[in-house]
Amino acid sequence: MLTATADIVLPTSVIGSLPRPAWYTENLGKETFLTAMTNSHYRGQYEDAVSALLRDQECAGLDIVTDGDCHYDEEVGGQSWHTYPILHMDGFDQDDAQPVPMEARYPAGHILHDYLEARVMPKIVGPIGRGNLQYAAMWKVAQRLTAKPVKFGTITPEILAMRTLDEHYTDPRERIMAFSNALNEELNELADAGCSVIQLEEPHIHMVAARGITDGALSPDFLLEVFNNTVKGLRDKSEVWCHTCWGNPSQQRMFDEVQKYGPALEYYNQIDADVITFESCSSGRAELNLIGERLSDIKVGIGVIDHHTLQVERPVEVADHIREALGHIPAERLVITSDCGMGREGMSRRHARYKIGAIVQGTNIVRKELGLPEAVCRMADDRYSLTVPK
């Protein structure tokens, strides 16, 4: 159900994670969010961090904001995207964390080898349940600090299922569906609390389709079923976003060559979502024509800033990107966002702030050309510059 983007042409947002303020040093670990919020030191740091990141987005003029994923701990390569759910869901032996064997795609001496070594996870020893994810409580903290809609995102079931050692389930499909059912229960509670935008991050449909995988627990057909099961019931209450990209631990590219969405588009045309986002800037705007041709009714989010680089895109570059997308996707179905999150360990908060500003300034250029209302971008208002004019 379109809630946040229903009445906005070319709405702007970011995917989710943002760099932590340097003074935000508290971590949750295995502690539950609600318990941590009884600690005045943690509560103060957490609420101040969320406030600061929301303010950055509001000053830039984004239409839809996020809490920057402030509940994630400071871990190598942004590993907390994986570990937060695993450390807080039922079914794990939390006292016995072990390194997860992984294909050594990144050898010792490569920065992403650290990311592989940081995959130390508890084992699955019983039925997976939602446990103490407490997403609704996190969303409430952010939403009461802003009048703009706060989008809340979470990792997808298949990624969690692939990152764990399993001593309970014998069928990987059963394990994946157990995560899916648990997340569905949690996300419906989040929607019932009033969250207007819920985002599922990184279904692996495009990852496996690009490699020609057609069978087994990671077939595109099964992963489509998993996604739709995970969001079951949500679109009656919230706007559902599906985020896709090609990864960015420590803001690094995970593949030597630009990856292709084309093989997955037939599946993404069947997902039960309102908006689907694509990594577009770092891929050189590749496949905009295919995306426009093959996706019919769903809204399409294009990333217009690159999450891998510290180079801040110029507003005129963003505007040109949007104009090219409009040649394939009607304005009523186009959403403007970032390629991915910017809080996976490698980017400063200042770089992220100006990249966000470029999203809005570039979108405003196109909005003006189309006769649409422009967003207020206070960070770009010359009246507040500290430079003394001549």
Secondary structure, 3 states (H helix, E strand, C coil): CCCCCCCCCCCECCCCCCCCCCCCCCCCCCCCHHHHCCCHHHHHHHHHHHHHHHHHHHHHCCCCEECCCCCCCCCHHHCHHHHHHHHHCEEEEEEEEEECCCCCCCCCCCHHHHHHHCCEEEEEEEEEECCCCCHHHHHHHHHCCCCCCEEEEEECHHHHHHCCCECCCCCHHHHHHHHHHHHHHHHHHHHHHCCCEEEEECCCHHHHHHCCCCCCCCCHHHHHHHHHHHCCCHHHCCEEEEECCCCCHHHCCCCCCCCCCHHHHHHHCCCCCCEEEECCCCCCCCCHHHHHHHCCCCEEEEECCCCCCCCCCCHHHHHHHHHHHHCCCCHHHEEEECCCCCCCCCCCHHHHHHHHHHHHHHHHHHHHHHCCCCCCCHHHCHHHCCCCCC
